[in-house]
């Protein structure tokens, strides 16, 4: 029986059962194979030491076993670590580990490059080469968890899909990877410790709500005024703010979980009362909290960090309006590992 798939990890346990049964091996062998390819991150069928050689040879004939590996790492002065992860086809994505007290957050990628065109983000300047497979996203987590234990003596405690790519434009693979990560074959992390960050693909937010996902949702908003948002995030012309807000209202109605708005403040772009008041208005429509993020330069003269005065005005006015808000200081800036800086520079 020849199965035309690239990688054995792209097939389900059910299909693996059929393959094993068709070739006259006992069904428990498929569970053994499944455990090897998901739990143990083996790099060769020969590493599956409890399988008979005849089954190993059969697997070699019918499947590939692709794997990812760390090709380089950089360590920031604040202990943040950035990794270049080489995929089986030699393409590279970046992932980041961010330690903070007794927590370690893994920031992972969902695409090689990015599908979007946010003007302020270095990753958007990269051509989107392809989506990551679910097992490639899973591999990132397994590799990062090993590095976290080795370097910080702690396993990963939180995961954010805030690396390269737009997760909702690789929906099925992202969802499948989260199911792997949270399951027994993964690191058994709670969905409550996982946050998916999207630039606002409204129809997919609606789908997530219908699919009853259990993880958290963050929106890269950056402006609550349509004209400004369209200028700094041109793709958003296809996803008007009103549609986005309606999808977020639907998300809260279905999940009862607040949305986090990620919000950069730039000098001369959104550092004024009009933008602050527009943000407050949206936050009153959608149960939410706001992360005010420090901008990290990508050497584009159009964008520069707003004065601290305006950051504090945002913070104070949001709080006066009973909106939960905090300032998020960037980590790993010196190694281009901070928000918006991932661009495969090593």
HELIX and SHEET records of a PDB file:
HELIX    1   1 UNK A    8  UNK A   10  5                                   3    
HELIX    2   2 UNK A   13  UNK A   22  1                                  10    
HELIX    3   3 UNK A   28  UNK A   39  1                                  12    
HELIX    4   4 UNK A   45  UNK A   47  5                                   3    
HELIX    5   5 UNK A   53  UNK A   62  1                                  10    
HELIX    6   6 UNK A  123  UNK A  125  5                                   3    
HELIX    7   7 UNK A  134  UNK A  152  1                                  19    
HELIX    8   8 UNK A  167  UNK A  170  5                                   4    
HELIX    9   9 UNK A  171  UNK A  182  1                                  12    
HELIX   10  10 UNK A  191  UNK A  193  5                                   3    
HELIX   11  11 UNK A  202  UNK A  210  1                                   9    
HELIX   12  12 UNK A  226  UNK A  232  1                                   7    
HELIX   13  13 UNK A  234  UNK A  238  5                                   5    
HELIX   14  14 UNK A  241  UNK A  255  1                                  15    
HELIX   15  15 UNK A  273  UNK A  285  1                                  13    
HELIX   16  16 UNK A  308  UNK A  320  1                                  13    
HELIX   17  17 UNK A  333  UNK A  335  5                                   3    
SHEET    1   A10 UNK A  69  UNK A  75  0                                        
SHEET    2   A10 UNK A  81  UNK A  86 -1                                        
SHEET    3   A10 UNK A  92  UNK A 100 -1                                        
SHEET    4   A10 UNK A 103  UNK A 107 -1                                        
SHEET    5   A10 UNK A 158  UNK A 161  1                                        
SHEET    6   A10 UNK A 194  UNK A 198  1                                        
SHEET    7   A10 UNK A 216  UNK A 220  1                                        
SHEET    8   A10 UNK A 259  UNK A 264  1                                        
SHEET    9   A10 UNK A 288  UNK A 293  1                                        
SHEET   10   A10 UNK A 324  UNK A 328  1                                        
SHEET    1   B 2 UNK A 111  UNK A 112  0                                        
SHEET    2   B 2 UNK A 130  UNK A 131 -1                                        
END                                                                             
